[in-house]
Amino acid sequence: MSDDGERVSDGRLLDGRYRLTGRIGSGSTGTVWRARDEQGKRDVAVKELRLEGDPEGEDRRRGAHRLQHEARAASRVGHPSAVHIHEVVVEDGLPWVVMELVHGESLRTTLERGRLEPAEAARIGLAVLGALRAAHSVGIVHRDVKPENVLLEFGTGRVVLTDFGIGHGPVPGDSSVFVAPEQLAGRGAGPASDLWSLGALLRTIVDRHEHTGPLGTLLVRLLAEEPERRPGAEEAAAVLEGIAGGRAAEPPEPVPEPEPVPAPGSAPAPGSAPASASAPAAASGSAAEPESAPEPEVVRPPAPPAPQLRRPLLAALGQLLPKKPEVD
């Protein structure tokens, strides 16, 4: 969690180790404190989870057990953009989540100074998506992706997603714009629900009504009403990588077909370049094929004339031969 917040004077000590030194902020699921790890000699963030009801009631005890299970499950999410959970301690029957302290500010605070460019939005979205994919791989759905739960570290620009599916109850009105339709309708949440929330987050980063520009097509698909119509995480990541790198992931332009080469000796078509003009340069990264030399023209000898009967010679020979005597 981020390290901005007010000081507290009581200095409460948790588990004989973590001394609370300041309140970072509060939300619908609890309060986050800044604390000093007196054994590890480091500053940490501690989330005090909130539970309603009778402190001695059975419902509260079951709720506390569920929160403890959710917090320990969230500690299995390993990704550079997922907040690191050190441990879960129990005080007065309630779990307290001890996690890394991020020296930065929330995305909500950043956006109060103005919208971000699509490339920066894509960079942040790609990091959040990476953390979500890591959570989904261990069976965890975040269910609460919103600007307040995305932190930006000072100096490094590192993006950190917090609050992985821990203690999410009724959705407050201000956060409902980041909750998938099926989740609001009470049909449950799955990985596709987190992708819808990612789309709502990206839309807020660039413009609440952004449906043009490099992110436009992806936003429309991520915010589809039906979960099955939304792109998968891998496809969304490919688009965001292209935009974050300064180029929209658009299909390449079709390569034009080469013009037919005239036969040797034939006249060029009207308006075409002369044979001595240089060919266009080859596409980047590919080698141009060398021009082949024209094949030499094969001159075939004329076919011999058809043989003719030499009648005059035969007639002369007939005169020289003796004639047979005529028989009466």
Steps between C-alpha positions, in 0.01 A plus 500: 500500500611860450669682785308827514274538807447657839684420823349310792604542859411169660776302326309172526719191475370205297620145560783643713670618182315758286454846658239722333637846421247662266172451316540482123133484406165330546257328267196277502703193596718649774774742601861493385771603746865577468701293750854427608620141502710509817653161431571542131595870540286609206184698430193303391133557427238323713135466400244478777208311347150616585218272615149598596284336765529386858866447596393189691260371237545185294461688170788727589721206593424331168568825318834542675599146403403568137703823489801322645472230234465758220800700622723194518386389156585845360855464633555231233473753216855552380553780250706823497177699463315319779545637850713261708323365811746416778261324738157503663476550878190469719422758771176507699357231273559702181765445229746783425678477164868603510632601158770699329489877531507661155660845498266667255142607444178349376397525137195692621728772638697509175184540292388796711779693325373405153457213257792298368610429145391170338857361506529558877150364553600188308816463712298517820232270360758245390649488851157464661413227251819314587405501869147385416630212288724392788199507734280308257768233463464414871120519498456854637266759348580856605141635478597860584728646231472879531735804512512495883647149491772581245817660639778676309840487667698823514828502309452167322149528356430146617130412491364304798154346528367450854196347676481159333149375567518566874178590681304639208139547602231731359632732230489872588334727243822679401672168423218342301637644172794259535292189575399261221128472416476135603657582835255784564213269405610250765604231254850474643838609368762321294819591311289664225351728768848625589565570131183711483623697802836543327318650202314741729830593663665573165202705389530712814874550453470647150148638495172389649345486152804392298405270214739634237873490453731203556311372807153541353445155350641321803280702738186415306581130515608494866179678599272258317187413698541124457817348654549260209532790256795656681855430380719266698785624718765396248335685214449813712864489608619486137300814413620687809862408429471649154348825628740531794789465257375799302320313226143381472464128444321529167501239222782563251411661171460249215804466280417610141533237235799547265426636154536249215838505329474548119649238278844574354480728198141611560414868535428631849140577589395865474590692816735232635857568604776426252696183540804691625310646804606360835258266684341609830702430814429175681297505822694553822649182634471309175744459215404604150507221250767548228372564150543203272677555165277457193532158341683501162275463197531159343523515118373180349611399140223489243346162446629322186263503202298191432678255261388521133510218234777550248293413193735638227791281616288187507375569153855527365600171656202337339629596157833328561359167610439239221138449417348154520408348159130516426326164476248446225 
